[in-house]
Amino acid sequence: MVSTAQPMNWRCPSCNEPLDHTAWVLIDLGEHPELGPKVVSGDIFITYCSNGHMNAANLPLLVFEPIENQLVFIPELGSSPAARVADLEGLQQLFHAKRDNSLDKTPTPTLIIIEHPLAAVYLANTDPATDFPPLPAARNV
């Protein structure tokens, strides 16, 4: 089994109700094809509290698509480039370690990096002047 989920326990920011959510960090669509549509729609990141408030788990996700032999990396929303690299390296190591212990010996998958499916929602609710640090000035090297 390659797919990996981790339990998350936090409180709803709207009503402070406890939230228990299973957050996927690595999905093999050969093992869990039912999760494919949820990844595409962004629903894989969504959970609801008992009062019906929608909440999003903001975690990086690595998805293995076995038919095309592709790894799709969806970085955490708002993460820095350094954090994205660290997250990707960690998830790739986890994928390869789990895959090496399985019987699957297909060639190394192609890596694709896409933006978080909820990026549009995230960006619509931010003010670029205050929510993002300024970009560093360009330097001649």
C-alpha positions as CSV (number, residue, x, y, z in Angstrom):
1,M,0.0,0.0,0.0
2,V,1.4,3.3,-1.1
3,S,-1.5,5.7,-0.2
4,T,-1.0,7.5,3.1
5,A,-3.4,9.6,5.2
6,Q,-3.0,11.3,8.5
7,P,-5.6,12.2,11.1
8,M,-6.0,15.9,11.7
9,N,-7.8,17.3,14.8
10,W,-8.4,21.0,15.0
11,R,-11.3,23.4,15.7
12,C,-13.6,25.1,13.2
13,P,-12.6,28.8,13.0
14,S,-16.2,29.8,12.6
15,C,-17.8,28.0,15.6
16,N,-14.9,26.3,17.5
17,E,-16.5,22.9,17.1
18,P,-13.9,20.1,17.0
19,L,-13.0,18.8,13.5
20,D,-11.7,15.3,12.8
21,H,-10.5,15.0,9.3
22,T,-8.4,12.3,7.5
23,A,-6.0,14.3,5.4
24,W,-4.4,12.4,2.4
25,V,-0.8,13.3,1.8
26,L,0.0,10.5,-0.7
27,I,-2.6,8.9,-3.0
28,D,-2.1,6.0,-5.3
29,L,-5.1,6.2,-7.7
30,G,-4.6,2.5,-8.5
31,E,-5.4,1.7,-4.9
32,H,-8.0,4.4,-4.4
33,P,-9.6,5.3,-7.8
34,E,-12.6,6.8,-6.0
35,L,-10.4,9.7,-4.8
36,G,-9.5,10.9,-8.3
37,P,-12.6,13.0,-8.8
38,K,-12.1,14.5,-5.3
39,V,-8.6,15.5,-6.1
40,V,-9.6,17.1,-9.4
41,S,-12.5,19.1,-7.7
42,G,-10.5,20.0,-4.6
43,D,-13.0,18.2,-2.4
44,I,-10.2,16.0,-1.1
45,F,-9.1,19.1,1.0
46,I,-12.6,19.9,2.3
47,T,-14.2,18.9,5.6
48,Y,-17.3,20.2,7.4
49,C,-17.9,20.7,11.1
50,S,-21.0,19.4,12.9
51,N,-22.6,22.9,12.3
52,G,-22.0,22.6,8.5
53,H,-19.2,25.1,8.2
54,M,-16.8,24.3,5.3
55,N,-13.1,24.1,6.2
56,A,-10.1,23.3,4.1
57,A,-7.1,21.3,5.1
58,N,-4.1,23.1,3.7
59,L,-1.5,20.3,3.2
60,P,0.7,19.3,0.3
61,L,-0.5,16.3,-1.7
62,L,1.3,13.8,-3.9
63,V,-0.9,11.7,-6.3
64,F,0.4,8.7,-8.2
65,E,-1.5,8.1,-11.5
66,P,-0.5,4.6,-12.5
67,I,-2.0,4.4,-16.0
68,E,0.1,7.4,-17.2
69,N,2.9,6.6,-14.6
70,Q,2.7,10.2,-13.3
71,L,3.3,11.8,-9.9
72,V,1.2,15.0,-9.5
73,F,2.4,17.3,-6.7
74,I,-0.1,19.9,-5.3
75,P,1.8,22.2,-3.0
76,E,0.4,23.7,0.2
77,L,-1.4,27.0,-0.5
78,G,0.7,30.1,0.3
79,S,3.9,28.0,0.9
80,S,7.3,29.5,0.1
81,P,9.4,28.0,-2.7
82,A,11.8,26.5,-0.2
83,A,8.8,24.8,1.7
84,R,7.5,23.5,-1.6
85,V,10.8,21.9,-2.5
86,A,11.1,20.4,1.0
87,D,7.5,19.1,0.9
88,L,8.0,17.6,-2.6
89,E,11.3,15.9,-1.6
90,G,9.7,14.5,1.6
91,L,6.7,13.1,-0.2
92,Q,8.8,11.7,-3.1
93,Q,10.9,9.9,-0.5
94,L,7.8,8.5,1.2
95,F,6.4,7.4,-2.2
96,H,9.6,5.7,-3.3
97,A,10.1,4.0,0.1
98,K,6.6,2.6,0.1
99,R,6.7,1.6,-3.6
100,D,10.1,-0.1,-3.1
101,N,8.4,-2.3,-0.5
102,S,5.6,-3.3,-2.9
103,L,5.7,-5.5,-5.9
104,D,5.3,-2.6,-8.3
105,K,8.5,-2.1,-10.2
106,T,7.3,0.2,-13.0
107,P,9.8,2.9,-14.3
108,T,10.2,6.2,-12.3
109,P,7.0,8.2,-12.9
110,T,7.0,11.6,-14.6
111,L,6.6,14.5,-12.1
112,I,3.9,17.2,-12.7
113,I,3.4,20.1,-10.4
114,I,0.1,21.9,-10.3
115,E,-1.4,24.6,-8.2
116,H,-3.7,23.8,-5.4
117,P,-7.3,23.3,-6.6
118,L,-8.5,25.8,-4.0
119,A,-6.0,28.5,-5.1
120,A,-8.6,30.6,-6.8
121,V,-10.7,30.6,-3.6
122,Y,-7.7,31.4,-1.6
123,L,-6.6,34.2,-3.8
124,A,-10.1,35.7,-4.0
125,N,-10.1,36.1,-0.2
126,T,-6.7,37.7,0.0
127,D,-5.4,41.2,-0.3
128,P,-2.1,41.1,-2.3
129,A,-0.9,44.3,-0.7
130,T,-1.1,42.9,2.9
131,D,-1.3,39.1,2.7
132,F,1.8,38.4,0.6
133,P,5.4,39.4,1.4
134,P,7.0,41.7,-1.2
135,L,9.0,39.9,-3.9
136,P,12.7,40.3,-3.5
137,A,14.3,42.9,-5.8
138,A,15.9,41.5,-9.0
139,R,19.7,41.2,-8.9
140,N,22.2,41.0,-11.7
141,V,24.4,38.0,-11.3
